[in-house]
Amino acid sequence: MPVPRADRAWAWLAVVCSVVGFAASAVLVAERLAIFQDAGHRSSCDFNSWLSCGTVMRTPQAELFGFPNPFIGIVAYAVVLAVAVGVLAGARYARWYWVLLWLGTAAGSVFTLWLWWQTTFHINALCLYCMIVWCAQTLLLAHTTARMRQAGILGSSPRGMDSGLSAWAWFSGIAALVVVFGVIAVRFATVIFG
């Protein structure tokens, strides 16, 4: 059976977001391991005092569960990538599987939101690779939620609104990112704009 168009669109977006998130997480893991080996290591995204992955990685928030947070990203994005490739190959997953995928994506988004809050208001430094993960995660949650609504798993979408769910996902994802980066611009205005 051919893959429904909405599922194919979700799968391609999930592949892109997962690859981007996985790559950013992998770079963060490599940088963190370099810091373990050499405490004075300057990471590839240490640009200045406020845009410094090394500063963020040396905080307790960067190891919330006792190991570097990017390990979670590597595993989680690999799972999403496998599901998305499966959808493109024609796999059909049970309703409970989609619910678990959405719950995992939502939990990942809550975690990245917490990390954004910590870096912006407590650590007072930003991590470029973390910001890439924030973008990928936000778009992934918005589009996974839209896909779930289209499939009738997270409530049913109003009749005739299926085609608008993708536009809603783009709008809500980008709007959330505008708010996140707008707050950052205001918070770091003195150092960004002089």
C-alpha positions as CSV (number, residue, x, y, z in Angstrom):
1,M,0.0,0.0,0.0
2,P,1.3,3.5,-0.8
3,V,2.2,5.7,2.2
4,P,-0.4,8.4,2.8
5,R,0.9,11.8,1.7
6,A,0.6,13.3,5.2
7,D,2.6,10.5,6.7
8,R,5.2,10.8,3.9
9,A,5.5,14.6,4.6
10,W,5.9,14.0,8.3
11,A,8.5,11.3,7.7
12,W,10.7,13.5,5.5
13,L,10.5,16.3,8.0
14,A,11.3,13.9,10.9
15,V,14.3,12.5,8.9
16,V,15.7,16.0,8.5
17,C,15.0,17.1,12.1
18,S,16.4,13.8,13.4
19,V,19.6,13.9,11.3
20,V,20.2,17.6,12.3
21,G,19.4,16.9,16.0
22,F,21.6,13.7,16.0
23,A,24.5,15.5,14.3
24,A,24.4,18.4,16.8
25,S,24.1,16.0,19.7
26,A,27.1,14.0,18.4
27,V,29.2,17.1,18.1
28,L,28.3,18.0,21.7
29,V,29.3,14.5,22.9
30,A,32.6,14.8,21.1
31,E,33.2,18.2,22.6
32,R,32.3,17.0,26.1
33,L,34.6,14.1,25.8
34,A,37.4,16.5,24.7
35,I,36.7,18.5,27.9
36,F,36.9,15.3,30.0
37,Q,40.3,14.7,28.5
38,D,41.6,18.2,28.7
39,A,39.9,20.6,31.2
40,G,41.2,23.6,29.2
41,H,39.8,22.4,25.9
42,R,38.3,25.2,23.8
43,S,35.2,23.9,22.0
44,S,34.5,24.6,18.4
45,C,31.6,26.9,19.3
46,D,33.3,29.0,21.9
47,F,33.0,32.3,20.1
48,N,32.9,34.7,23.1
49,S,31.7,34.9,26.7
50,W,28.0,34.6,25.9
51,L,28.1,32.2,22.9
52,S,30.2,29.4,24.4
53,C,29.3,25.7,24.4
54,G,32.2,25.0,26.7
55,T,30.8,27.3,29.4
56,V,27.4,25.6,29.1
57,M,28.9,22.1,29.1
58,R,30.9,22.7,32.3
59,T,27.7,23.3,34.3
60,P,25.7,20.8,36.4
61,Q,22.7,21.4,34.1
62,A,24.6,19.8,31.2
63,E,24.6,16.5,33.1
64,L,21.2,16.5,34.6
65,F,21.0,12.7,34.9
66,G,24.6,12.1,35.8
67,F,25.9,11.9,32.2
68,P,26.1,14.4,29.4
69,N,22.6,15.4,28.1
70,P,23.6,15.0,24.4
71,F,23.6,11.2,24.9
72,I,19.9,11.5,25.3
73,G,19.7,13.3,22.0
74,I,21.7,10.7,20.2
75,V,19.5,7.9,21.3
76,A,16.2,9.8,20.9
77,Y,16.9,11.1,17.5
78,A,18.1,7.7,16.3
79,V,14.7,6.3,17.4
80,V,12.7,9.0,15.6
81,L,14.9,8.5,12.5
82,A,14.2,4.8,12.5
83,V,10.5,5.4,12.8
84,A,10.5,8.0,10.0
85,V,12.5,5.8,7.6
86,G,10.1,2.9,8.5
87,V,7.1,5.1,7.5
88,L,8.8,6.0,4.2
89,A,9.4,2.3,3.6
90,G,5.7,1.6,4.1
91,A,5.7,0.4,7.8
92,R,2.5,0.8,9.7
93,Y,2.8,1.4,13.4
94,A,0.1,0.7,16.1
95,R,-1.7,3.5,17.7
96,W,0.1,3.0,21.0
97,Y,3.4,3.2,19.2
98,W,2.5,6.6,17.8
99,V,1.3,7.7,21.3
100,L,4.7,6.7,22.8
101,L,6.5,8.5,20.0
102,W,4.6,11.7,20.6
103,L,5.0,11.4,24.4
104,G,8.8,11.0,23.9
105,T,8.9,13.9,21.5
106,A,6.9,16.1,24.0
107,A,9.1,15.0,26.9
108,G,12.2,15.9,24.8
109,S,10.6,19.3,24.0
110,V,10.0,20.0,27.7
111,F,13.6,19.1,28.5
112,T,14.9,21.4,25.8
113,L,12.7,24.2,27.0
114,W,14.1,23.7,30.5
115,L,17.7,23.7,29.0
116,W,16.8,27.0,27.2
117,W,15.6,28.5,30.4
118,Q,18.7,27.4,32.3
119,T,21.2,28.7,29.6
120,T,19.3,32.0,29.1
121,F,18.6,32.9,32.7
122,H,20.9,31.0,35.0
123,I,24.1,30.0,33.1
124,N,24.1,33.3,31.1
125,A,25.7,31.7,28.1
126,L,24.4,30.0,25.0
127,C,25.5,26.9,23.1
128,L,25.2,27.0,19.3
129,Y,24.7,23.3,18.9
130,C,22.1,23.3,21.7
131,M,20.2,26.0,19.8
132,I,20.3,23.8,16.7
133,V,18.7,21.0,18.7
134,W,16.1,23.5,20.0
135,C,15.1,24.3,16.5
136,A,14.9,20.7,15.3
137,Q,13.0,19.6,18.4
138,T,10.5,22.4,18.2
139,L,9.6,21.7,14.5
140,L,9.6,17.9,15.3
141,L,7.0,18.4,18.1
142,A,4.8,20.7,16.0
143,H,4.7,18.4,13.0
144,T,4.4,15.2,15.1
145,T,1.4,16.7,16.9
146,A,-0.1,17.7,13.5
147,R,0.4,14.2,12.2
148,M,-1.2,12.7,15.3
149,R,-4.2,15.0,14.9
150,Q,-4.6,14.0,11.2
151,A,-4.5,10.4,12.2
152,G,-7.2,11.0,14.9
153,I,-4.8,9.9,17.7
154,L,-4.7,13.2,19.6
155,G,-8.4,14.0,19.1
156,S,-9.8,14.4,15.6
157,S,-9.2,17.4,13.4
158,P,-12.3,19.3,12.3
159,R,-13.7,18.0,9.0
160,G,-11.8,19.5,6.0
161,M,-9.0,20.8,8.2
162,D,-6.4,18.0,7.5
163,S,-4.6,20.1,4.9
164,G,-4.4,23.0,7.2
165,L,-2.7,21.0,10.0
166,S,0.7,21.1,8.2
167,A,0.5,24.9,7.8
168,W,-0.5,25.1,11.5
169,A,2.5,23.0,12.4
170,W,4.9,25.3,10.5
171,F,3.3,28.4,12.0
172,S,3.3,27.2,15.6
173,G,6.8,25.8,15.3
174,I,8.2,29.0,13.8
175,A,6.2,31.2,16.2
176,A,7.6,29.3,19.2
177,L,11.2,29.7,17.9
178,V,10.6,33.4,17.3
179,V,9.6,33.7,21.0
180,V,12.6,31.7,22.2
181,F,15.1,33.7,20.1
182,G,13.3,36.9,20.8
183,V,13.7,36.4,24.5
184,I,17.4,35.6,24.0
185,A,17.8,38.8,21.9
186,V,16.2,40.8,24.7
187,R,18.1,39.0,27.5
188,F,21.5,39.3,25.8
189,A,20.8,42.7,24.1
190,T,23.6,44.5,25.7
191,V,26.3,42.0,24.6
192,I,24.7,41.3,21.2
193,F,24.1,44.8,20.1
194,G,26.7,46.6,22.3
